[in-house]
Amino acid sequence: MSGEYIWVFFFLLVLVVFVALWLYARRVKDNLDSSPTVLAEARARVVLTEKAVGQLRALSADPILLKQDEAGVRVQIEHRPMLPLMAFVGQEVSAALAEAAGRVSEKLGARWVVVLTVAEDGGVSVQRLV
């Protein structure tokens, strides 16, 4: 008879742990769903040197996605995969991307994701995504 009590106790313990984990996961999901991930109208203009603007314009006519986090700065151009900024070392565009990342960090801090757009008038605007 004591063997049956152990199995019942074990089953109830597993059930309680399962319910507790389910409630915790649900609370985490609700918190993630309620937090905003995109900041609307978070636009800024950054001032870059003429050489950097020319390099960025030559790199791509489309906007450039820049991301900075603990791993460093990463860049996505057009439909290519995201690459670390170090992948551009040795190229002239590397300095332009580093300058742009530095200017964005001055305005937005250490962690950000932005879309960098070079305008026809030579101005550079950034729209913060995260």
Backbone as CSV, one residue per row, in Angstrom:
resi,resn,N_x,N_y,N_z,CA_x,CA_y,CA_z,C_x,C_y,C_z
1,MET,0.808,-1.193,0.000,0.000,0.000,0.000,0.861,1.271,0.000
2,SER,2.025,1.225,0.668,2.863,2.412,0.698,3.435,2.710,-0.690
3,GLY,3.615,1.695,-1.521,4.079,1.893,-2.893,3.077,2.688,-3.708
4,GLU,1.790,2.472,-3.477,0.752,3.232,-4.184,0.771,4.687,-3.763
5,TYR,1.006,4.955,-2.467,1.071,6.333,-1.988,2.265,7.064,-2.613
6,ILE,3.361,6.372,-2.771,4.543,6.997,-3.383,4.243,7.370,-4.832
7,TRP,3.586,6.493,-5.592,3.239,6.787,-6.982,2.246,7.937,-7.075
8,VAL,1.274,7.973,-6.201,0.292,9.074,-6.202,0.997,10.375,-5.857
9,PHE,1.862,10.344,-4.820,2.608,11.540,-4.443,3.496,12.013,-5.599
10,PHE,4.192,11.099,-6.263,5.047,11.431,-7.400,4.229,12.045,-8.531
11,PHE,3.085,11.473,-8.848,2.216,11.993,-9.905,1.743,13.401,-9.561
12,LEU,1.324,13.634,-8.316,0.865,14.967,-7.911,2.013,15.984,-7.947
13,LEU,3.199,15.548,-7.560,4.352,16.441,-7.608,4.667,16.845,-9.045
14,VAL,4.647,15.889,-9.951,4.887,16.187,-11.364,3.803,17.114,-11.898
15,LEU,2.575,16.886,-11.518,1.464,17.736,-11.961,1.633,19.164,-11.455
16,VAL,2.020,19.345,-10.212,2.221,20.687,-9.646,3.367,21.392,-10.360
17,VAL,4.469,20.698,-10.612,5.599,21.295,-11.321,5.190,21.694,-12.734
18,PHE,4.439,20.844,-13.413,3.978,21.152,-14.768,3.093,22.396,-14.778
19,VAL,2.160,22.499,-13.844,1.256,23.661,-13.775,2.059,24.923,-13.454
20,ALA,3.030,24.833,-12.543,3.843,26.001,-12.200,4.649,26.475,-13.406
21,LEU,5.239,25.562,-14.149,5.990,25.945,-15.353,5.084,26.539,-16.416
22,TRP,3.901,25.983,-16.563,2.959,26.511,-17.546,2.544,27.936,-17.184
23,LEU,2.270,28.197,-15.894,1.893,29.549,-15.470,3.050,30.528,-15.664
24,TYR,4.248,30.091,-15.357,5.411,30.951,-15.552,5.607,31.280,-17.035
25,ALA,5.515,30.282,-17.890,5.674,30.505,-19.333,4.585,31.421,-19.867
26,ARG,3.390,31.273,-19.377,2.293,32.137,-19.819,2.538,33.585,-19.410
27,ARG,3.047,33.792,-18.186,3.326,35.148,-17.723,4.444,35.777,-18.563
28,VAL,5.493,35.010,-18.867,6.577,35.517,-19.698,6.074,35.868,-21.093
29,LYS,5.241,35.021,-21.669,4.686,35.291,-22.999,3.835,36.548,-22.988
30,ASP,3.004,36.726,-21.966,2.179,37.932,-21.872,3.038,39.181,-21.755
31,ASN,4.125,39.107,-20.992,5.023,40.259,-20.873,5.691,40.581,-22.202
32,LEU,6.103,39.560,-22.936,6.722,39.794,-24.242,5.728,40.351,-25.245
33,ASP,4.499,39.868,-25.210,3.486,40.349,-26.142,3.085,41.781,-25.855
34,SER,3.148,42.208,-24.593,2.695,43.553,-24.251,3.794,44.598,-24.410
35,SER,5.064,44.201,-24.494,6.136,45.178,-24.617,6.274,45.619,-26.071
36,PRO,6.447,46.916,-26.294,6.606,47.395,-27.670,7.986,47.022,-28.200
37,THR,8.022,46.565,-29.448,9.304,46.219,-30.057,9.730,47.227,-31.107
38,VAL,8.796,47.976,-31.629,9.124,48.966,-32.646,8.767,50.340,-32.114
39,LEU,9.702,51.251,-32.193,9.472,52.612,-31.752,9.067,53.443,-32.957
40,ALA,7.831,53.861,-32.986,7.331,54.616,-34.127,7.939,56.012,-34.141
41,GLU,8.271,56.453,-35.321,8.771,57.800,-35.553,10.028,58.125,-34.759
42,ALA,10.860,57.162,-34.530,12.141,57.406,-33.865,13.170,57.693,-34.955
43,ARG,13.090,58.876,-35.509,13.981,59.258,-36.605,14.970,60.302,-36.121
44,ALA,16.141,60.278,-36.725,17.160,61.265,-36.417,18.018,61.467,-37.653
45,ARG,18.711,62.602,-37.684,19.659,62.856,-38.756,21.048,62.815,-38.148
46,VAL,21.957,62.213,-38.873,23.346,62.183,-38.421,24.202,62.904,-39.444
47,VAL,25.247,63.525,-38.968,26.147,64.281,-39.835,27.401,63.439,-40.051
48,LEU,27.645,63.113,-41.314,28.827,62.345,-41.696,29.674,63.173,-42.647
49,THR,30.916,62.813,-42.781,31.788,63.501,-43.731,31.309,63.217,-45.154
50,GLU,31.692,64.087,-46.077,31.293,63.903,-47.476,31.824,62.593,-48.043
51,LYS,33.034,62.235,-47.646,33.625,60.990,-48.132,32.811,59.791,-47.648
52,ALA,32.383,59.816,-46.386,31.587,58.709,-45.837,30.235,58.623,-46.528
53,VAL,29.605,59.760,-46.778,28.319,59.771,-47.479,28.481,59.192,-48.879
54,GLY,29.546,59.565,-49.566,29.798,59.030,-50.904,30.028,57.521,-50.883
55,GLN,30.766,57.044,-49.888,31.004,55.607,-49.773,29.702,54.848,-49.501
56,LEU,28.867,55.379,-48.623,27.586,54.714,-48.326,26.668,54.722,-49.540
57,ARG,26.664,55.822,-50.266,25.828,55.895,-51.473,26.323,54.906,-52.524
58,ALA,27.635,54.752,-52.642,28.199,53.806,-53.611,27.963,52.362,-53.169
59,LEU,27.880,52.134,-51.869,27.674,50.791,-51.351,26.299,50.255,-51.721
60,SER,25.280,51.100,-51.563,23.918,50.649,-51.871,22.996,51.839,-52.051
61,ALA,22.126,51.727,-53.039,21.103,52.753,-53.227,19.948,52.541,-52.251
62,ASP,19.807,51.313,-51.751,18.762,50.984,-50.783,19.223,51.357,-49.381
63,PRO,18.282,51.485,-48.443,18.671,51.716,-47.048,19.525,50.568,-46.518
64,ILE,20.349,50.875,-45.541,21.265,49.911,-44.938,20.814,49.653,-43.501
65,LEU,20.740,48.390,-43.127,20.359,48.025,-41.765,21.624,47.882,-40.928
66,LEU,21.672,48.618,-39.818,22.789,48.526,-38.881,22.260,48.064,-37.538
67,LYS,23.001,47.187,-36.877,22.597,46.681,-35.568,23.816,46.669,-34.661
68,GLN,23.657,47.235,-33.460,24.741,47.197,-32.483,24.226,46.588,-31.193
69,ASP,24.962,45.589,-30.688,24.652,44.966,-29.404,25.956,44.478,-28.797
70,GLU,25.880,43.520,-27.895,27.087,43.013,-27.242,28.078,42.408,-28.244
71,ALA,27.582,41.881,-29.337,28.442,41.237,-30.338,29.155,42.253,-31.232
72,GLY,28.813,43.519,-31.130,29.412,44.549,-31.967,28.426,45.039,-33.010
73,VAL,28.948,45.687,-34.034,28.114,46.252,-35.094,28.006,45.248,-36.227
74,ARG,26.771,45.034,-36.686,26.526,44.178,-37.846,25.778,44.987,-38.895
75,VAL,25.977,44.604,-40.149,25.461,45.369,-41.282,24.721,44.432,-42.225
76,GLN,23.559,44.891,-42.707,22.859,44.152,-43.757,22.617,45.101,-44.907
77,ILE,23.060,44.689,-46.083,22.918,45.490,-47.287,22.026,44.737,-48.253
78,GLU,20.987,45.408,-48.713,20.014,44.833,-49.640,19.474,43.519,-49.085
79,HIS,19.503,42.452,-49.870,18.949,41.172,-49.415,20.034,40.193,-48.998
80,ARG,21.207,40.694,-48.779,22.321,39.838,-48.356,22.201,39.536,-46.860
81,PRO,22.882,38.507,-46.403,22.834,38.209,-44.964,23.559,39.280,-44.146
82,MET,23.212,39.370,-42.873,23.835,40.331,-41.976,25.270,39.897,-41.687
83,LEU,26.201,40.840,-41.819,27.622,40.565,-41.612,28.166,41.473,-40.515
84,PRO,29.170,41.010,-39.782,29.804,41.906,-38.815,30.565,43.002,-39.542
85,LEU,30.713,44.127,-38.889,31.425,45.252,-39.492,32.862,44.867,-39.844
86,MET,33.420,43.939,-39.099,34.794,43.500,-39.359,34.925,42.809,-40.719
87,ALA,33.824,42.377,-41.308,33.887,41.746,-42.628,34.267,42.759,-43.711
88,PHE,34.136,44.043,-43.413,34.434,45.086,-44.386,35.821,45.699,-44.180
89,VAL,36.593,45.171,-43.224,37.914,45.730,-42.937,38.780,45.633,-44.187
90,GLY,39.524,46.694,-44.425,40.381,46.729,-45.607,39.699,47.386,-46.788
91,GLN,38.411,47.633,-46.675,37.683,48.314,-47.738,37.425,49.753,-47.281
92,GLU,37.308,50.659,-48.232,37.073,52.056,-47.874,35.721,52.264,-47.212
93,VAL,34.768,51.413,-47.532,33.442,51.563,-46.962,33.428,51.236,-45.472
94,SER,34.421,50.517,-44.999,34.502,50.156,-43.584,34.539,51.398,-42.703
95,ALA,35.332,52.379,-43.084,35.423,53.614,-42.309,34.097,54.371,-42.310
96,ALA,33.405,54.354,-43.440,32.120,55.047,-43.520,31.082,54.370,-42.623
97,LEU,31.048,53.036,-42.633,30.105,52.315,-41.780,30.445,52.511,-40.303
98,ALA,31.730,52.507,-39.974,32.147,52.720,-38.587,31.799,54.136,-38.136
99,GLU,31.980,55.114,-39.009,31.626,56.493,-38.673,30.123,56.618,-38.439
100,ALA,29.337,55.994,-39.309,27.881,56.035,-39.138,27.464,55.358,-37.836
101,ALA,28.058,54.222,-37.531,27.729,53.519,-36.284,28.105,54.364,-35.075
102,GLY,29.216,55.032,-35.150,29.632,55.910,-34.053,28.664,57.054,-33.835
103,ARG,28.233,57.683,-34.926,27.278,58.794,-34.812,25.930,58.319,-34.258
104,VAL,25.492,57.140,-34.697,24.232,56.586,-34.189,24.357,56.274,-32.705
105,SER,25.490,55.729,-32.290,25.700,55.423,-30.873,25.694,56.682,-30.017
106,GLU,26.196,57.782,-30.558,26.158,59.051,-29.829,24.720,59.475,-29.528
107,LYS,23.834,59.225,-30.482,22.440,59.638,-30.316,21.586,58.616,-29.574
108,LEU,21.818,57.320,-29.816,20.895,56.295,-29.331,21.450,55.398,-28.235
109,GLY,22.715,55.503,-27.925,23.268,54.675,-26.865,23.989,53.448,-27.405
110,ALA,24.121,52.439,-26.528,24.961,51.287,-26.853,24.244,50.180,-27.608
111,ARG,22.932,50.079,-27.507,22.191,48.998,-28.176,21.115,49.614,-29.056
112,TRP,21.137,49.248,-30.329,20.139,49.783,-31.257,20.120,48.966,-32.538
113,VAL,19.014,49.139,-33.259,18.868,48.621,-34.621,18.265,49.766,-35.420
114,VAL,18.933,50.158,-36.486,18.465,51.293,-37.283,18.514,50.967,-38.767
115,VAL,17.718,51.720,-39.499,17.782,51.721,-40.956,18.407,53.052,-41.350
116,LEU,19.529,52.975,-42.039,20.298,54.146,-42.441,19.973,54.468,-43.892
117,THR,19.555,55.704,-44.135,19.183,56.122,-45.490,19.993,57.344,-45.886
118,VAL,20.630,57.280,-47.046,21.388,58.413,-47.575,20.485,59.142,-48.562
119,ALA,20.206,60.394,-48.266,19.324,61.198,-49.124,20.105,61.770,-50.303
120,GLU,19.379,62.238,-51.285,19.993,62.817,-52.482,20.777,64.082,-52.158
121,ASP,20.340,64.825,-51.125,21.013,66.064,-50.773,22.283,65.837,-49.925
122,GLY,22.609,64.569,-49.668,23.813,64.266,-48.900,23.556,64.080,-47.423
123,GLY,22.327,64.282,-46.996,21.996,64.055,-45.601,21.795,62.576,-45.311
124,VAL,22.047,62.189,-44.100,21.887,60.798,-43.697,20.895,60.761,-42.556
125,SER,19.834,59.973,-42.739,18.827,59.834,-41.682,18.814,58.391,-41.193
126,VAL,18.467,58.240,-39.928,18.360,56.927,-39.329,16.969,56.793,-38.715
127,GLN,16.393,55.629,-38.876,15.130,55.322,-38.228,15.387,54.159,-37.293
128,ARG,15.135,54.376,-36.019,15.368,53.342,-35.027,14.248,52.324,-35.070
129,LEU,14.629,51.061,-35.116,13.652,49.977,-35.075,13.533,49.412,-33.674
130,VAL,14.649,49.229,-33.012,14.661,48.705,-31.636,15.682,49.470,-30.839
